[in-house]
């Protein structure tokens, strides 16, 4: 498990941005340690890196929320996700 600081370093994001993403619900199922501090695992790190990619390609916060919702729903939403990525001109994540 990684602390907020360690996660920020791994994903090249500042603390405030990561906290904002968490508060916006863009990082699903954020875990907390015994002191109630957010902690992240490797899967979270990969997801946050994907969010950075989506942001850098021009996707809005609302579009990222929609994309997350589709991801959580499972493989059946892959065609919808592909359409979203094509609109952003993203070929692969």
PDB file of N, CA, C and O in Angstrom, chain B, residues numbered from 101:
ATOM      1  N   UNK B 101       0.844  -1.183   0.000  1.00  0.00           N
ATOM      2  CA  UNK B 101       0.000   0.000   0.000  1.00  0.00           C
ATOM      3  C   UNK B 101       0.889   1.245   0.000  1.00  0.00           C
ATOM      4  O   UNK B 101       1.972   1.264   0.583  1.00  0.00           O
ATOM      5  N   UNK B 102       0.397   2.268  -0.666  1.00  0.00           N
ATOM      6  CA  UNK B 102       1.147   3.511  -0.815  1.00  0.00           C
ATOM      7  C   UNK B 102       0.388   4.663  -0.160  1.00  0.00           C
ATOM      8  O   UNK B 102      -0.841   4.712  -0.199  1.00  0.00           O
ATOM      9  N   UNK B 103       1.127   5.575   0.433  1.00  0.00           N
ATOM     10  CA  UNK B 103       0.529   6.777   1.004  1.00  0.00           C
ATOM     11  C   UNK B 103       0.169   7.749  -0.115  1.00  0.00           C
ATOM     12  O   UNK B 103       0.516   7.531  -1.276  1.00  0.00           O
ATOM     13  N   UNK B 104      -0.519   8.807   0.240  1.00  0.00           N
ATOM     14  CA  UNK B 104      -0.832   9.853  -0.748  1.00  0.00           C
ATOM     15  C   UNK B 104       0.457  10.399  -1.349  1.00  0.00           C
ATOM     16  O   UNK B 104       0.563  10.549  -2.566  1.00  0.00           O
ATOM     17  N   UNK B 105       1.426  10.692  -0.508  1.00  0.00           N
ATOM     18  CA  UNK B 105       2.688  11.271  -0.986  1.00  0.00           C
ATOM     19  C   UNK B 105       3.394  10.321  -1.954  1.00  0.00           C
ATOM     20  O   UNK B 105       3.854  10.737  -3.017  1.00  0.00           O
ATOM     21  N   UNK B 106       3.475   9.048  -1.581  1.00  0.00           N
ATOM     22  CA  UNK B 106       4.124   8.067  -2.447  1.00  0.00           C
ATOM     23  C   UNK B 106       3.377   7.917  -3.768  1.00  0.00           C
ATOM     24  O   UNK B 106       3.987   7.795  -4.831  1.00  0.00           O
ATOM     25  N   UNK B 107       2.060   7.929  -3.686  1.00  0.00           N
ATOM     26  CA  UNK B 107       1.245   7.804  -4.893  1.00  0.00           C
ATOM     27  C   UNK B 107       1.455   9.005  -5.795  1.00  0.00           C
ATOM     28  O   UNK B 107       1.605   8.853  -7.007  1.00  0.00           O
ATOM     29  N   UNK B 108       1.466  10.188  -5.221  1.00  0.00           N
ATOM     30  CA  UNK B 108       1.702  11.406  -6.006  1.00  0.00           C
ATOM     31  C   UNK B 108       3.030  11.320  -6.753  1.00  0.00           C
ATOM     32  O   UNK B 108       3.117  11.699  -7.921  1.00  0.00           O
ATOM     33  N   UNK B 109       4.047  10.828  -6.087  1.00  0.00           N
ATOM     34  CA  UNK B 109       5.354  10.697  -6.727  1.00  0.00           C
ATOM     35  C   UNK B 109       5.310   9.685  -7.867  1.00  0.00           C
ATOM     36  O   UNK B 109       5.909   9.910  -8.919  1.00  0.00           O
ATOM     37  N   UNK B 110       4.610   8.581  -7.665  1.00  0.00           N
ATOM     38  CA  UNK B 110       4.547   7.536  -8.689  1.00  0.00           C
ATOM     39  C   UNK B 110       3.766   7.962  -9.920  1.00  0.00           C
ATOM     40  O   UNK B 110       4.099   7.559 -11.034  1.00  0.00           O
ATOM     41  N   UNK B 111       2.729   8.772  -9.734  1.00  0.00           N
ATOM     42  CA  UNK B 111       1.878   9.153 -10.861  1.00  0.00           C
ATOM     43  C   UNK B 111       2.159  10.564 -11.360  1.00  0.00           C
ATOM     44  O   UNK B 111       1.472  11.072 -12.246  1.00  0.00           O
ATOM     45  N   UNK B 112       3.187  11.193 -10.774  1.00  0.00           N
ATOM     46  CA  UNK B 112       3.582  12.548 -11.182  1.00  0.00           C
ATOM     47  C   UNK B 112       2.412  13.532 -11.100  1.00  0.00           C
ATOM     48  O   UNK B 112       2.070  14.209 -12.070  1.00  0.00           O
ATOM     49  N   UNK B 113       1.814  13.586  -9.911  1.00  0.00           N
ATOM     50  CA  UNK B 113       0.649  14.448  -9.671  1.00  0.00           C
ATOM     51  C   UNK B 113       0.848  15.125  -8.326  1.00  0.00           C
ATOM     52  O   UNK B 113       1.432  14.539  -7.415  1.00  0.00           O
ATOM     53  N   UNK B 114       0.369  16.347  -8.198  1.00  0.00           N
ATOM     54  CA  UNK B 114       0.492  16.994  -6.893  1.00  0.00           C
ATOM     55  C   UNK B 114      -0.600  16.504  -5.940  1.00  0.00           C
ATOM     56  O   UNK B 114      -1.616  15.951  -6.361  1.00  0.00           O
ATOM     57  N   UNK B 115      -0.365  16.719  -4.671  1.00  0.00           N
ATOM     58  CA  UNK B 115      -1.252  16.227  -3.614  1.00  0.00           C
ATOM     59  C   UNK B 115      -2.678  16.734  -3.796  1.00  0.00           C
ATOM     60  O   UNK B 115      -3.640  15.976  -3.668  1.00  0.00           O
ATOM     61  N   UNK B 116      -2.803  18.024  -4.095  1.00  0.00           N
ATOM     62  CA  UNK B 116      -4.136  18.626  -4.232  1.00  0.00           C
ATOM     63  C   UNK B 116      -4.915  18.006  -5.383  1.00  0.00           C
ATOM     64  O   UNK B 116      -6.122  17.790  -5.271  1.00  0.00           O
ATOM     65  N   UNK B 117      -4.235  17.718  -6.485  1.00  0.00           N
ATOM     66  CA  UNK B 117      -4.908  17.121  -7.642  1.00  0.00           C
ATOM     67  C   UNK B 117      -5.393  15.713  -7.308  1.00  0.00           C
ATOM     68  O   UNK B 117      -6.517  15.345  -7.648  1.00  0.00           O
ATOM     69  N   UNK B 118      -4.552  14.932  -6.646  1.00  0.00           N
ATOM     70  CA  UNK B 118      -4.960  13.572  -6.287  1.00  0.00           C
ATOM     71  C   UNK B 118      -6.122  13.601  -5.291  1.00  0.00           C
ATOM     72  O   UNK B 118      -7.061  12.812  -5.401  1.00  0.00           O
ATOM     73  N   UNK B 119      -6.054  14.496  -4.340  1.00  0.00           N
ATOM     74  CA  UNK B 119      -7.149  14.638  -3.376  1.00  0.00           C
ATOM     75  C   UNK B 119      -8.438  15.030  -4.091  1.00  0.00           C
ATOM     76  O   UNK B 119      -9.509  14.516  -3.768  1.00  0.00           O
ATOM     77  N   UNK B 120      -8.338  15.942  -5.065  1.00  0.00           N
ATOM     78  CA  UNK B 120      -9.506  16.358  -5.844  1.00  0.00           C
ATOM     79  C   UNK B 120     -10.107  15.163  -6.592  1.00  0.00           C
ATOM     80  O   UNK B 120     -11.320  14.954  -6.562  1.00  0.00           O
ATOM     81  N   UNK B 121      -9.254  14.384  -7.259  1.00  0.00           N
ATOM     82  CA  UNK B 121      -9.740  13.201  -7.981  1.00  0.00           C
ATOM     83  C   UNK B 121     -10.460  12.251  -7.031  1.00  0.00           C
ATOM     84  O   UNK B 121     -11.519  11.720  -7.365  1.00  0.00           O
ATOM     85  N   UNK B 122      -9.892  12.039  -5.856  1.00  0.00           N
ATOM     86  CA  UNK B 122     -10.531  11.155  -4.873  1.00  0.00           C
ATOM     87  C   UNK B 122     -11.872  11.719  -4.420  1.00  0.00           C
ATOM     88  O   UNK B 122     -12.866  10.996  -4.354  1.00  0.00           O
ATOM     89  N   UNK B 123     -11.895  13.004  -4.111  1.00  0.00           N
ATOM     90  CA  UNK B 123     -13.135  13.638  -3.652  1.00  0.00           C
ATOM     91  C   UNK B 123     -14.209  13.662  -4.730  1.00  0.00           C
ATOM     92  O   UNK B 123     -15.400  13.666  -4.419  1.00  0.00           O
ATOM     93  N   UNK B 124     -13.803  13.678  -5.981  1.00  0.00           N
ATOM     94  CA  UNK B 124     -14.752  13.663  -7.097  1.00  0.00           C
ATOM     95  C   UNK B 124     -15.238  12.249  -7.425  1.00  0.00           C
ATOM     96  O   UNK B 124     -16.102  12.069  -8.284  1.00  0.00           O
ATOM     97  N   UNK B 125     -14.688  11.261  -6.746  1.00  0.00           N
ATOM     98  CA  UNK B 125     -15.093   9.877  -6.983  1.00  0.00           C
ATOM     99  C   UNK B 125     -14.423   9.246  -8.192  1.00  0.00           C
ATOM    100  O   UNK B 125     -14.874   8.210  -8.680  1.00  0.00           O
ATOM    101  N   UNK B 126     -13.352   9.858  -8.679  1.00  0.00           N
ATOM    102  CA  UNK B 126     -12.676   9.334  -9.859  1.00  0.00           C
ATOM    103  C   UNK B 126     -11.747   8.164  -9.548  1.00  0.00           C
ATOM    104  O   UNK B 126     -11.341   7.436 -10.454  1.00  0.00           O
ATOM    105  N   UNK B 127     -11.413   7.982  -8.285  1.00  0.00           N
ATOM    106  CA  UNK B 127     -10.620   6.821  -7.875  1.00  0.00           C
ATOM    107  C   UNK B 127     -11.567   5.942  -7.050  1.00  0.00           C
ATOM    108  O   UNK B 127     -11.856   6.248  -5.893  1.00  0.00           O
ATOM    109  N   UNK B 128     -12.044   4.852  -7.653  1.00  0.00           N
ATOM    110  CA  UNK B 128     -13.065   4.050  -6.964  1.00  0.00           C
ATOM    111  C   UNK B 128     -12.496   3.280  -5.772  1.00  0.00           C
ATOM    112  O   UNK B 128     -11.346   2.843  -5.780  1.00  0.00           O
ATOM    113  N   UNK B 129     -13.326   3.131  -4.761  1.00  0.00           N
ATOM    114  CA  UNK B 129     -13.009   2.300  -3.596  1.00  0.00           C
ATOM    115  C   UNK B 129     -11.685   2.655  -2.929  1.00  0.00           C
ATOM    116  O   UNK B 129     -10.873   1.777  -2.638  1.00  0.00           O
ATOM    117  N   UNK B 130     -11.475   3.935  -2.692  1.00  0.00           N
ATOM    118  CA  UNK B 130     -10.253   4.363  -2.017  1.00  0.00           C
ATOM    119  C   UNK B 130     -10.236   3.766  -0.613  1.00  0.00           C
ATOM    120  O   UNK B 130     -11.200   3.873   0.145  1.00  0.00           O
ATOM    121  N   UNK B 131      -9.127   3.145  -0.297  1.00  0.00           N
ATOM    122  CA  UNK B 131      -8.977   2.515   1.002  1.00  0.00           C
ATOM    123  C   UNK B 131      -8.355   3.497   1.994  1.00  0.00           C
ATOM    124  O   UNK B 131      -7.717   4.475   1.604  1.00  0.00           O
ATOM    125  N   UNK B 132      -8.552   3.222   3.265  1.00  0.00           N
ATOM    126  CA  UNK B 132      -7.985   4.064   4.310  1.00  0.00           C
ATOM    127  C   UNK B 132      -7.275   3.195   5.328  1.00  0.00           C
ATOM    128  O   UNK B 132      -7.686   2.066   5.598  1.00  0.00           O
ATOM    129  N   UNK B 133      -6.196   3.738   5.893  1.00  0.00           N
ATOM    130  CA  UNK B 133      -5.456   2.984   6.907  1.00  0.00           C
ATOM    131  C   UNK B 133      -6.082   3.208   8.281  1.00  0.00           C
ATOM    132  O   UNK B 133      -7.120   3.859   8.400  1.00  0.00           O
ATOM    133  N   UNK B 134      -5.449   2.668   9.309  1.00  0.00           N
ATOM    134  CA  UNK B 134      -6.000   2.758  10.667  1.00  0.00           C
ATOM    135  C   UNK B 134      -6.102   4.194  11.168  1.00  0.00           C
ATOM    136  O   UNK B 134      -6.874   4.477  12.085  1.00  0.00           O
ATOM    137  N   UNK B 135      -5.324   5.110  10.569  1.00  0.00           N
ATOM    138  CA  UNK B 135      -5.389   6.526  10.935  1.00  0.00           C
ATOM    139  C   UNK B 135      -6.339   7.313  10.038  1.00  0.00           C
ATOM    140  O   UNK B 135      -6.384   8.542  10.099  1.00  0.00           O
ATOM    141  N   UNK B 136      -7.094   6.607   9.213  1.00  0.00           N
ATOM    142  CA  UNK B 136      -8.074   7.181   8.295  1.00  0.00           C
ATOM    143  C   UNK B 136      -7.435   7.986   7.156  1.00  0.00           C
ATOM    144  O   UNK B 136      -8.081   8.853   6.567  1.00  0.00           O
ATOM    145  N   UNK B 137      -6.172   7.697   6.851  1.00  0.00           N
ATOM    146  CA  UNK B 137      -5.500   8.326   5.716  1.00  0.00           C
ATOM    147  C   UNK B 137      -5.710   7.462   4.477  1.00  0.00           C
ATOM    148  O   UNK B 137      -5.720   6.234   4.561  1.00  0.00           O
ATOM    149  N   UNK B 138      -5.876   8.106   3.340  1.00  0.00           N
ATOM    150  CA  UNK B 138      -6.028   7.355   2.099  1.00  0.00           C
ATOM    151  C   UNK B 138      -4.763   6.560   1.804  1.00  0.00           C
ATOM    152  O   UNK B 138      -3.648   7.041   2.004  1.00  0.00           O
ATOM    153  N   UNK B 139      -4.956   5.331   1.322  1.00  0.00           N
ATOM    154  CA  UNK B 139      -3.845   4.502   0.865  1.00  0.00           C
ATOM    155  C   UNK B 139      -4.239   3.873  -0.470  1.00  0.00           C
ATOM    156  O   UNK B 139      -5.417   3.653  -0.750  1.00  0.00           O
ATOM    157  N   UNK B 140      -3.231   3.593  -1.280  1.00  0.00           N
ATOM    158  CA  UNK B 140      -3.459   3.136  -2.641  1.00  0.00           C
ATOM    159  C   UNK B 140      -2.652   1.882  -2.916  1.00  0.00           C
ATOM    160  O   UNK B 140      -1.570   1.693  -2.361  1.00  0.00           O
ATOM    161  N   UNK B 141      -3.191   1.016  -3.787  1.00  0.00           N
ATOM    162  CA  UNK B 141      -2.456  -0.167  -4.195  1.00  0.00           C
ATOM    163  C   UNK B 141      -2.033  -0.018  -5.659  1.00  0.00           C
ATOM    164  O   UNK B 141      -2.281   1.014  -6.282  1.00  0.00           O
ATOM    165  N   UNK B 142      -1.400  -1.047  -6.193  1.00  0.00           N
ATOM    166  CA  UNK B 142      -0.899  -0.978  -7.569  1.00  0.00           C
ATOM    167  C   UNK B 142      -2.028  -0.774  -8.587  1.00  0.00           C
ATOM    168  O   UNK B 142      -1.846  -0.095  -9.598  1.00  0.00           O
ATOM    169  N   UNK B 143      -3.166  -1.355  -8.316  1.00  0.00           N
ATOM    170  CA  UNK B 143      -4.314  -1.186  -9.220  1.00  0.00           C
ATOM    171  C   UNK B 143      -4.776   0.286  -9.241  1.00  0.00           C
ATOM    172  O   UNK B 143      -5.098   0.840 -10.292  1.00  0.00           O
ATOM    173  N   UNK B 144      -4.795   0.891  -8.056  1.00  0.00           N
ATOM    174  CA  UNK B 144      -5.150   2.313  -7.972  1.00  0.00           C
ATOM    175  C   UNK B 144      -4.147   3.160  -8.750  1.00  0.00           C
ATOM    176  O   UNK B 144      -4.531   4.089  -9.461  1.00  0.00           O
ATOM    177  N   UNK B 145      -2.866   2.837  -8.612  1.00  0.00           N
ATOM    178  CA  UNK B 145      -1.811   3.585  -9.307  1.00  0.00           C
ATOM    179  C   UNK B 145      -2.048   3.519 -10.813  1.00  0.00           C
ATOM    180  O   UNK B 145      -1.982   4.536 -11.504  1.00  0.00           O
ATOM    181  N   UNK B 146      -2.322   2.321 -11.315  1.00  0.00           N
ATOM    182  CA  UNK B 146      -2.569   2.158 -12.759  1.00  0.00           C
ATOM    183  C   UNK B 146      -3.787   2.959 -13.192  1.00  0.00           C
ATOM    184  O   UNK B 146      -3.778   3.580 -14.255  1.00  0.00           O
ATOM    185  N   UNK B 147      -4.831   2.950 -12.377  1.00  0.00           N
ATOM    186  CA  UNK B 147      -6.046   3.696 -12.717  1.00  0.00           C
ATOM    187  C   UNK B 147      -5.764   5.202 -12.735  1.00  0.00           C
ATOM    188  O   UNK B 147      -6.205   5.897 -13.651  1.00  0.00           O
ATOM    189  N   UNK B 148      -5.047   5.704 -11.754  1.00  0.00           N
ATOM    190  CA  UNK B 148      -4.731   7.135 -11.686  1.00  0.00           C
ATOM    191  C   UNK B 148      -3.878   7.544 -12.883  1.00  0.00           C
ATOM    192  O   UNK B 148      -4.052   8.636 -13.425  1.00  0.00           O
ATOM    193  N   UNK B 149      -2.965   6.682 -13.296  1.00  0.00           N
ATOM    194  CA  UNK B 149      -2.171   6.964 -14.497  1.00  0.00           C
ATOM    195  C   UNK B 149      -3.071   7.045 -15.727  1.00  0.00           C
ATOM    196  O   UNK B 149      -2.846   7.876 -16.607  1.00  0.00           O
ATOM    197  N   UNK B 150      -4.081   6.193 -15.792  1.00  0.00           N
ATOM    198  CA  UNK B 150      -5.046   6.251 -16.896  1.00  0.00           C
ATOM    199  C   UNK B 150      -5.825   7.563 -16.864  1.00  0.00           C
ATOM    200  O   UNK B 150      -6.079   8.174 -17.902  1.00  0.00           O
ATOM    201  N   UNK B 151      -6.201   7.988 -15.653  1.00  0.00           N
ATOM    202  CA  UNK B 151      -6.908   9.272 -15.533  1.00  0.00           C
ATOM    203  C   UNK B 151      -6.038  10.420 -16.031  1.00  0.00           C
ATOM    204  O   UNK B 151      -6.522  11.330 -16.704  1.00  0.00           O
ATOM    205  N   UNK B 152      -4.749  10.370 -15.695  1.00  0.00           N
ATOM    206  CA  UNK B 152      -3.834  11.403 -16.181  1.00  0.00           C
ATOM    207  C   UNK B 152      -3.802  11.429 -17.703  1.00  0.00           C
ATOM    208  O   UNK B 152      -3.791  12.499 -18.313  1.00  0.00           O
ATOM    209  N   UNK B 153      -3.788  10.265 -18.304  1.00  0.00           N
ATOM    210  CA  UNK B 153      -3.791  10.171 -19.765  1.00  0.00           C
ATOM    211  C   UNK B 153      -5.069  10.779 -20.339  1.00  0.00           C
ATOM    212  O   UNK B 153      -5.022  11.556 -21.293  1.00  0.00           O
ATOM    213  N   UNK B 154      -6.203  10.422 -19.753  1.00  0.00           N
ATOM    214  CA  UNK B 154      -7.486  10.961 -20.221  1.00  0.00           C
ATOM    215  C   UNK B 154      -7.514  12.479 -20.099  1.00  0.00           C
ATOM    216  O   UNK B 154      -7.968  13.172 -21.010  1.00  0.00           O
ATOM    217  N   UNK B 155      -7.031  12.991 -18.977  1.00  0.00           N
ATOM    218  CA  UNK B 155      -6.988  14.441 -18.758  1.00  0.00           C
ATOM    219  C   UNK B 155      -6.083  15.112 -19.783  1.00  0.00           C
ATOM    220  O   UNK B 155      -6.447  16.130 -20.372  1.00  0.00           O
ATOM    221  N   UNK B 156      -4.899  14.535 -19.994  1.00  0.00           N
ATOM    222  CA  UNK B 156      -3.945  15.117 -20.941  1.00  0.00           C
ATOM    223  C   UNK B 156      -4.458  15.109 -22.378  1.00  0.00           C
ATOM    224  O   UNK B 156      -4.000  15.884 -23.218  1.00  0.00           O
ATOM    225  N   UNK B 157      -5.406  14.230 -22.643  1.00  0.00           N
ATOM    226  CA  UNK B 157      -5.998  14.161 -23.983  1.00  0.00           C
ATOM    227  C   UNK B 157      -7.246  15.045 -24.104  1.00  0.00           C
ATOM    228  O   UNK B 157      -7.909  15.056 -25.141  1.00  0.00           O
ATOM    229  N   UNK B 158      -7.554  15.774 -23.043  1.00  0.00           N
ATOM    230  CA  UNK B 158      -8.638  16.745 -23.112  1.00  0.00           C
ATOM    231  C   UNK B 158      -9.974  16.299 -22.552  1.00  0.00           C
ATOM    232  O   UNK B 158     -10.964  17.012 -22.714  1.00  0.00           O
ATOM    233  N   UNK B 159     -10.041  15.155 -21.903  1.00  0.00           N
ATOM    234  CA  UNK B 159     -11.307  14.685 -21.358  1.00  0.00           C
ATOM    235  C   UNK B 159     -11.645  15.491 -20.102  1.00  0.00           C
ATOM    236  O   UNK B 159     -10.786  15.731 -19.252  1.00  0.00           O
ATOM    237  N   UNK B 160     -12.897  15.898 -20.003  1.00  0.00           N
ATOM    238  CA  UNK B 160     -13.353  16.666 -18.848  1.00  0.00           C
ATOM    239  C   UNK B 160     -13.555  15.747 -17.641  1.00  0.00           C
ATOM    240  O   UNK B 160     -13.587  14.524 -17.777  1.00  0.00           O
ATOM    241  N   UNK B 161     -13.688  16.346 -16.476  1.00  0.00           N
ATOM    242  CA  UNK B 161     -13.949  15.584 -15.254  1.00  0.00           C
ATOM    243  C   UNK B 161     -15.244  14.792 -15.414  1.00  0.00           C
ATOM    244  O   UNK B 161     -15.298  13.618 -15.048  1.00  0.00           O
ATOM    245  N   UNK B 162     -16.275  15.414 -15.950  1.00  0.00           N
ATOM    246  CA  UNK B 162     -17.548  14.709 -16.126  1.00  0.00           C
ATOM    247  C   UNK B 162     -17.407  13.540 -17.087  1.00  0.00           C
ATOM    248  O   UNK B 162     -17.986  12.477 -16.861  1.00  0.00           O
ATOM    249  N   UNK B 163     -16.644  13.727 -18.156  1.00  0.00           N
ATOM    250  CA  UNK B 163     -16.419  12.629 -19.102  1.00  0.00           C
ATOM    251  C   UNK B 163     -15.625  11.503 -18.434  1.00  0.00           C
ATOM    252  O   UNK B 163     -15.887  10.325 -18.678  1.00  0.00           O
ATOM    253  N   UNK B 164     -14.657  11.868 -17.593  1.00  0.00           N
ATOM    254  CA  UNK B 164     -13.900  10.844 -16.873  1.00  0.00           C
ATOM    255  C   UNK B 164     -14.814  10.072 -15.915  1.00  0.00           C
ATOM    256  O   UNK B 164     -14.662   8.861 -15.756  1.00  0.00           O
ATOM    257  N   UNK B 165     -15.749  10.759 -15.283  1.00  0.00           N
ATOM    258  CA  UNK B 165     -16.703  10.087 -14.395  1.00  0.00           C
ATOM    259  C   UNK B 165     -17.558   9.103 -15.182  1.00  0.00           C
ATOM    260  O   UNK B 165     -17.810   7.986 -14.731  1.00  0.00           O
ATOM    261  N   UNK B 166     -18.000   9.524 -16.353  1.00  0.00           N
ATOM    262  CA  UNK B 166     -18.789   8.641 -17.208  1.00  0.00           C
ATOM    263  C   UNK B 166     -17.964   7.427 -17.620  1.00  0.00           C
ATOM    264  O   UNK B 166     -18.455   6.299 -17.596  1.00  0.00           O
ATOM    265  N   UNK B 167     -16.713   7.662 -17.997  1.00  0.00           N
ATOM    266  CA  UNK B 167     -15.822   6.584 -18.398  1.00  0.00           C
ATOM    267  C   UNK B 167     -15.622   5.601 -17.234  1.00  0.00           C
ATOM    268  O   UNK B 167     -15.669   4.386 -17.429  1.00  0.00           O
ATOM    269  N   UNK B 168     -15.399   6.130 -16.033  1.00  0.00           N
ATOM    270  CA  UNK B 168     -15.243   5.286 -14.844  1.00  0.00           C
ATOM    271  C   UNK B 168     -16.492   4.445 -14.627  1.00  0.00           C
ATOM    272  O   UNK B 168     -16.398   3.242 -14.384  1.00  0.00           O
ATOM    273  N   UNK B 169     -17.648   5.067 -14.713  1.00  0.00           N
ATOM    274  CA  UNK B 169     -18.911   4.351 -14.517  1.00  0.00           C
ATOM    275  C   UNK B 169     -19.023   3.185 -15.502  1.00  0.00           C
ATOM    276  O   UNK B 169     -19.455   2.091 -15.140  1.00  0.00           O
ATOM    277  N   UNK B 170     -18.632   3.434 -16.740  1.00  0.00           N
ATOM    278  CA  UNK B 170     -18.667   2.373 -17.747  1.00  0.00           C
ATOM    279  C   UNK B 170     -17.672   1.263 -17.414  1.00  0.00           C
ATOM    280  O   UNK B 170     -17.991   0.083 -17.559  1.00  0.00           O
ATOM    281  N   UNK B 171     -16.481   1.628 -16.971  1.00  0.00           N
ATOM    282  CA  UNK B 171     -15.465   0.629 -16.604  1.00  0.00           C
ATOM    283  C   UNK B 171     -15.968  -0.273 -15.488  1.00  0.00           C
ATOM    284  O   UNK B 171     -15.782  -1.489 -15.523  1.00  0.00           O
ATOM    285  N   UNK B 172     -16.605   0.338 -14.503  1.00  0.00           N
ATOM    286  CA  UNK B 172     -17.102  -0.414 -13.356  1.00  0.00           C
ATOM    287  C   UNK B 172     -18.193  -1.402 -13.792  1.00  0.00           C
ATOM    288  O   UNK B 172     -18.334  -2.476 -13.207  1.00  0.00           O
ATOM    289  N   UNK B 173     -18.951  -1.036 -14.812  1.00  0.00           N
ATOM    290  CA  UNK B 173     -20.032  -1.903 -15.299  1.00  0.00           C
ATOM    291  C   UNK B 173     -19.495  -3.157 -15.979  1.00  0.00           C
ATOM    292  O   UNK B 173     -20.196  -4.167 -16.060  1.00  0.00           O
ATOM    293  N   UNK B 174     -18.259  -3.100 -16.468  1.00  0.00           N
ATOM    294  CA  UNK B 174     -17.666  -4.314 -17.019  1.00  0.00           C
ATOM    295  C   UNK B 174     -17.426  -4.299 -18.508  1.00  0.00           C
ATOM    296  O   UNK B 174     -17.564  -3.277 -19.180  1.00  0.00           O
ATOM    297  N   UNK B 175     -17.058  -5.474 -19.004  1.00  0.00           N
ATOM    298  CA  UNK B 175     -16.648  -5.631 -20.393  1.00  0.00           C
ATOM    299  C   UNK B 175     -17.736  -5.288 -21.402  1.00  0.00           C
ATOM    300  O   UNK B 175     -17.437  -4.908 -22.534  1.00  0.00           O
ATOM    301  N   UNK B 176     -18.976  -5.418 -21.004  1.00  0.00           N
ATOM    302  CA  UNK B 176     -20.070  -5.138 -21.948  1.00  0.00           C
ATOM    303  C   UNK B 176     -20.077  -3.682 -22.407  1.00  0.00           C
ATOM    304  O   UNK B 176     -20.706  -3.347 -23.411  1.00  0.00           O
ATOM    305  N   UNK B 177     -19.377  -2.819 -21.674  1.00  0.00           N
ATOM    306  CA  UNK B 177     -19.361  -1.390 -22.028  1.00  0.00           C
ATOM    307  C   UNK B 177     -18.147  -1.001 -22.875  1.00  0.00           C
ATOM    308  O   UNK B 177     -17.947   0.177 -23.169  1.00  0.00           O
ATOM    309  N   UNK B 178     -17.345  -1.979 -23.262  1.00  0.00           N
ATOM    310  CA  UNK B 178     -16.150  -1.670 -24.053  1.00  0.00           C
ATOM    311  C   UNK B 178     -16.492  -0.891 -25.318  1.00  0.00           C
ATOM    312  O   UNK B 178     -15.794   0.076 -25.624  1.00  0.00           O
ATOM    313  N   UNK B 179     -17.537  -1.262 -26.076  1.00  0.00           N
ATOM    314  CA  UNK B 179     -17.862  -0.463 -27.276  1.00  0.00           C
ATOM    315  C   UNK B 179     -18.152   1.009 -26.963  1.00  0.00           C
ATOM    316  O   UNK B 179     -17.729   1.896 -27.704  1.00  0.00           O
ATOM    317  N   UNK B 180     -18.870   1.267 -25.872  1.00  0.00           N
ATOM    318  CA  UNK B 180     -19.152   2.655 -25.480  1.00  0.00           C
ATOM    319  C   UNK B 180     -17.874   3.392 -25.100  1.00  0.00           C
ATOM    320  O   UNK B 180     -17.692   4.559 -25.450  1.00  0.00           O
ATOM    321  N   UNK B 181     -16.999   2.708 -24.389  1.00  0.00           N
ATOM    322  CA  UNK B 181     -15.727   3.313 -23.986  1.00  0.00           C
ATOM    323  C   UNK B 181     -14.873   3.625 -25.208  1.00  0.00           C
ATOM    324  O   UNK B 181     -14.212   4.662 -25.262  1.00  0.00           O
ATOM    325  N   UNK B 182     -14.888   2.719 -26.191  1.00  0.00           N
ATOM    326  CA  UNK B 182     -14.117   2.959 -27.416  1.00  0.00           C
ATOM    327  C   UNK B 182     -14.604   4.222 -28.120  1.00  0.00           C
ATOM    328  O   UNK B 182     -13.800   5.008 -28.620  1.00  0.00           O
ATOM    329  N   UNK B 183     -15.917   4.413 -28.156  1.00  0.00           N
ATOM    330  CA  UNK B 183     -16.494   5.611 -28.782  1.00  0.00           C
ATOM    331  C   UNK B 183     -16.011   6.853 -28.038  1.00  0.00           C
ATOM    332  O   UNK B 183     -15.623   7.842 -28.659  1.00  0.00           O
ATOM    333  N   UNK B 184     -16.035   6.799 -26.721  1.00  0.00           N
ATOM    334  CA  UNK B 184     -15.568   7.947 -25.925  1.00  0.00           C
ATOM    335  C   UNK B 184     -14.113   8.265 -26.239  1.00  0.00           C
ATOM    336  O   UNK B 184     -13.748   9.426 -26.422  1.00  0.00           O
ATOM    337  N   UNK B 185     -13.288   7.228 -26.300  1.00  0.00           N
ATOM    338  CA  UNK B 185     -11.871   7.436 -26.572  1.00  0.00           C
ATOM    339  C   UNK B 185     -11.645   7.955 -27.989  1.00  0.00           C
ATOM    340  O   UNK B 185     -10.783   8.806 -28.209  1.00  0.00           O
ATOM    341  N   UNK B 186     -12.407   7.451 -28.939  1.00  0.00           N
ATOM    342  CA  UNK B 186     -12.286   7.918 -30.326  1.00  0.00           C
ATOM    343  C   UNK B 186     -12.651   9.397 -30.440  1.00  0.00           C
ATOM    344  O   UNK B 186     -12.039  10.130 -31.217  1.00  0.00           O
ATOM    345  N   UNK B 187     -13.644   9.833 -29.670  1.00  0.00           N
ATOM    346  CA  UNK B 187     -14.013  11.250 -29.674  1.00  0.00           C
ATOM    347  C   UNK B 187     -12.872  12.117 -29.193  1.00  0.00           C
ATOM    348  O   UNK B 187     -12.709  13.251 -29.644  1.00  0.00           O
ATOM    349  N   UNK B 188     -12.077  11.581 -28.272  1.00  0.00           N
ATOM    350  CA  UNK B 188     -10.912  12.315 -27.745  1.00  0.00           C
ATOM    351  C   UNK B 188      -9.680  12.076 -28.613  1.00  0.00           C
ATOM    352  O   UNK B 188      -8.612  12.639 -28.370  1.00  0.00           O
ATOM    353  N   UNK B 189      -9.846  11.240 -29.618  1.00  0.00           N
ATOM    354  CA  UNK B 189      -8.738  10.897 -30.507  1.00  0.00           C
ATOM    355  C   UNK B 189      -7.658  10.094 -29.790  1.00  0.00           C
ATOM    356  O   UNK B 189      -6.467  10.229 -30.073  1.00  0.00           O
ATOM    357  N   UNK B 190      -8.110   9.241 -28.837  1.00  0.00           N
ATOM    358  CA  UNK B 190      -7.219   8.367 -28.092  1.00  0.00           C
ATOM    359  C   UNK B 190      -7.328   6.980 -28.704  1.00  0.00           C
ATOM    360  O   UNK B 190      -8.421   6.421 -28.798  1.00  0.00           O
ATOM    361  N   UNK B 191      -6.211   6.433 -29.116  1.00  0.00           N
ATOM    362  CA  UNK B 191      -6.260   5.119 -29.765  1.00  0.00           C
ATOM    363  C   UNK B 191      -6.097   3.975 -28.796  1.00  0.00           C
ATOM    364  O   UNK B 191      -6.622   2.892 -29.052  1.00  0.00           O
ATOM    365  N   UNK B 192      -5.397   4.161 -27.697  1.00  0.00           N
ATOM    366  CA  UNK B 192      -5.229   3.067 -26.732  1.00  0.00           C
ATOM    367  C   UNK B 192      -4.849   3.614 -25.363  1.00  0.00           C
ATOM    368  O   UNK B 192      -4.121   4.599 -25.233  1.00  0.00           O
ATOM    369  N   UNK B 193      -5.365   2.944 -24.368  1.00  0.00           N
ATOM    370  CA  UNK B 193      -4.985   3.259 -22.980  1.00  0.00           C
ATOM    371  C   UNK B 193      -4.515   1.986 -22.350  1.00  0.00           C
ATOM    372  O   UNK B 193      -4.137   1.980 -21.179  1.00  0.00           O
TER     373      UNK B 193
END
